[in-house]
Amino acid sequence: MKIEVFAILKEYFDKEFEIKDPLKTVEELRAHLAFLNPESSNVLKICRFAVHDEFVADHYQLTGSDNVVVIPPSSGG
């Protein structure tokens, strides 16, 4: 599955990368990303995940061909 991250998450991961592990849900993906880079775990807890350009819940069922975007909260004005 292809992963794309934005903003502060680029300090912890490449902007785009692939995960080949058989992860079943967004919740498992979130935990796996925190495992890969434990320093990112606090940010990952508050991120939203989108699959194929649609925001999804933690229980969303992933497939190996999904394109997942991880979006941290942002502020601005």
C-alpha positions in Angstrom: 0.0 0.0 0.0 1.2 3.5 -0.8 1.5 6.0 2.0 1.8 9.8 1.7 2.4 12.1 4.6 2.2 15.9 5.0 3.4 18.7 7.2 5.2 17.6 10.4 5.0 13.9 9.5 7.7 14.5 6.8 10.1 15.0 9.7 9.5 11.3 10.6 8.8 9.6 7.3 9.6 10.0 3.6 6.8 12.0 1.9 5.8 8.9 0.0 6.6 5.3 0.7 5.2 1.8 0.5 4.3 -0.7 3.2 4.1 -4.3 2.2 3.0 -5.6 5.6 -0.5 -7.1 5.7 -2.3 -4.5 7.7 -6.1 -4.9 8.0 -7.3 -1.6 9.3 -6.4 2.1 9.6 -5.9 1.5 13.3 -3.3 -1.2 12.6 -1.6 1.1 10.1 -1.5 3.9 12.7 0.1 1.5 15.2 2.5 0.2 12.6 3.7 3.7 11.7 4.2 4.5 15.3 6.3 1.3 15.6 8.4 2.2 12.6 9.1 5.6 14.2 8.2 5.9 17.9 8.9 9.6 17.9 5.9 10.1 15.6 3.4 8.4 17.9 2.0 11.6 19.5 1.4 13.2 16.1 -0.1 10.0 14.7 -2.6 9.9 17.5 -4.3 13.1 16.2 -3.9 12.5 12.5 -6.7 11.8 10.1 -6.4 9.2 7.4 -7.8 9.3 3.9 -8.0 6.4 1.5 -8.5 7.2 -2.2 -9.2 10.8 -1.3 -11.9 10.0 1.3 -11.5 10.4 5.0 -12.0 7.1 6.8 -12.4 5.9 10.4 -9.9 3.7 12.3 -12.0 0.6 11.6 -11.8 1.1 7.8 -10.7 -2.2 6.1 -7.5 -1.7 4.1 -6.3 -3.6 1.0 -2.8 -4.0 -0.3 -3.5 -1.6 -3.2 -4.8 1.3 -1.2 -3.4 4.8 -1.5 -3.4 6.2 2.1 -2.8 9.9 3.0 -2.0 10.7 6.6 -2.9 14.3 7.5 -2.0 15.9 10.8 -4.1 18.8 12.2 -3.1 22.2 10.9 -3.6 25.7 12.0 -3.4 28.9 10.0 -5.2 32.0 9.3 
